[in-house]
Amino acid sequence: MKRIGHAVSRALAIAALVNLGTVGAAPASEPTLIIHAGHVLDVPGKPPRGASTITVQGTKIVSVADGYQPAASETARVIDLRDAFVLPGLIDAHVHLASDAGGNAAQLELVAKSPADFAYQAAENARKTLLAGFTTVRNLGDQLGTTRALRDAIEGGLAMGPRVVDAGASISVTAGHFDPRVGFRDELNDYFAAVGNTCDGAEDCRRAVRRQIGRGADVIKIATTGGVNSPIGAGLGQQMFADEVRAIVDTAHMARRKVAVHAHGTDGIRVALQAGVDSIEHGTMLDDTTIALFLKSGAYLVPTLSTVNGYLERLERDPNAYAPAVREKIDWRIRITGENLRKAYPRGVKIAFGTDAGISKHGRNADEFELMVKYGMSPMAAIQAATANAAALLGLSEEIGVLAAGKRADLIAVRGDPLTDVRVLKSVVFVMANGKIAKASAASAN
């Protein structure tokens, strides 16, 4: 059985990808793939293995064994990653695939672009995300349903991208953070009311949840506080009453859907945790009471530190990219970023990886790792947040988050040691999603 060396030509590398099957194109058969890896972090949180062999059959991992095991048959194909570090496919628990715009540009595109435009943008952003090593994402907010359609297209092999857990349209109260009518002329209210999903009062909020479930949402996303990007200066405090939050959570959990909550202010975080939500997104303003509620409820904090990268980059290009009421909140967010993680992580709050990509750039999701380490996490803990922890938050621990027999064959490889320098995760050289190769710039095959 002959190996192709690392000097394999571009043409042969492409041929190897075609033979092995690429994401979005079903192979003619399901050959056994033998991956020889220099180092493997099969279970984040535990020490990595040295030289190892990962056997993949179809969409599943068959085994992870020590040493470089020979292929069991002549039809098996060997993937040579002996000079690379292999770990589970990464999970971003907070993205918005349909857009990369922000500020005034984001508001303009809501009326200037069609659903078809957003669909193509979502498909391209999904491709970038997968090639960056993120094999699963949770899309938290899409008014038009484009990401739900993309989710199904990826699952059906019609598009290239990560597995998508989709929230559909986010829910808020009237004039709340996710009310799409805010900031537009009254003449546009009917259109935005049709694509949005606002609710007022407990009974109406139950209806809003059921509407999203009926549309095919995998998870429910709500806002209990104002938002940094809201085009009105309504602040970042509580916007939803306790009975409204409780009605949403009870209805979602009855339908076996988890609830992700956009919340910045302490009061909005508190009311959400008291209602039994599954995750707090952003969670910018924490105190001892809210930290105690995190620990009591077992909810996850998804810090989304990368938002500051998006803000800073847009402001560098155009100091007037945001309306004055929004710019004031952005300046505050930049100043306070990371303080929540500094407080929560040492106290034992469960952390899951999420970027809010769409505010920050798609395809640069791994920038979040550097910020998580900057604000107090070890590289191992940050990787665990993007693998096992995020899988648990999404309810997918039985399938992803670790490399083990019977798990979905989602894995990536990098040059260097991410446990020493987490920045190497910004340069993923090999990606396998659901047993199909999406990227193989570092691999050779026989």
Secondary structure, 3 states (H helix, E strand, C coil): CCCCCCCCCHHHHHHHHHHHCECCCCCCCCCEEEEEEEEECCCCCCCCECCEEEEEECCEEEEEEECCCCCCCCCCEEEEEEEEEEEECEEEEEECCCCCCCHHHHHHHHHHCCHHHHHHHHHHHHHHHHHCCEEEEEECCCCCCHHHHHHHHHHCCCCCCCEEEECCCCEECCCCCCCCCCCCCHHHHHHHHHHCCECCCHHHHHHHHHHHHHHCCCEEEEECECCCCCCCCCCCCECCCHHHHHHHHHHHHHCCCEEEEEECCHHHHHHHHHHCCCEEEECCCCCHHHHHHHHHHCCEEECCCCHHHHHHHHHHHCCCCCCHHHHHHHHHHHHHCCHHHHHHHHHCCEECCCCCECCECCCCCCHHHHHHHHCCCCHHHHHHHHHHHHHHHCCCCCCCCCCCCCCECCEEEECCCCCCCHHHHHCEEEEEECCEEEEECCCEEC
